[in-house]
Amino acid sequence: MPKAFFRAAASLALGLGLAACAGTPPPAARPAIDPRIAAALEALAQPDPHLAIARVPGERTLGTPDGTLLNGLTGTEVELILGAPARVRVDPPAQVWQYDRPRCFVDVFLYTDDGETRVVYVQERSREVKKVPPGVCIGGVWMARQGRR
């Protein structure tokens, strides 16, 4: 084969290799967590026992020491905040995502309506007879996600 053929093949291979390197897009930026939710979850990890508890399914309340602060968030937002659940149960149009901690569980109930899956209720359950104070379990999941527990 002529040398011109090998030069052309080498040039083509080099060009394709450089094009492949240059065409790789940078990784997508990770969305930011609402700082109010992050601050509330930090507070839940060590709650004030004198705070009143408000549990209203479907209504997000940032000032309460429990899981209602997740109500109304999408599944993607919940995964950003708490990470991937340990278990998922799907009963269309509902889903239950479960997060484990050594002393308790967090169940996040999501409902799909008009193509959007959103949190409608969050439940914390103790593994023991003794109850875990509200908010401690979800705060623990948050802390574990942050690598601090």
LINKA-V700208 format. One line per field, one symbol per residue. burial: 1 if it has 24 or more other ideal C-beta (glycine too) atoms within 12 Angstrom, else 0. A space follows every 10 residues. Layout:
burial = ???
This chain:
burial = 0000000000 0000000000 0000000000 0010001001 1111101000 0000000001 1101111111 1111101110 1100100000 0000111110 1001111111 1000001111 1111000000 0111111111 111010000
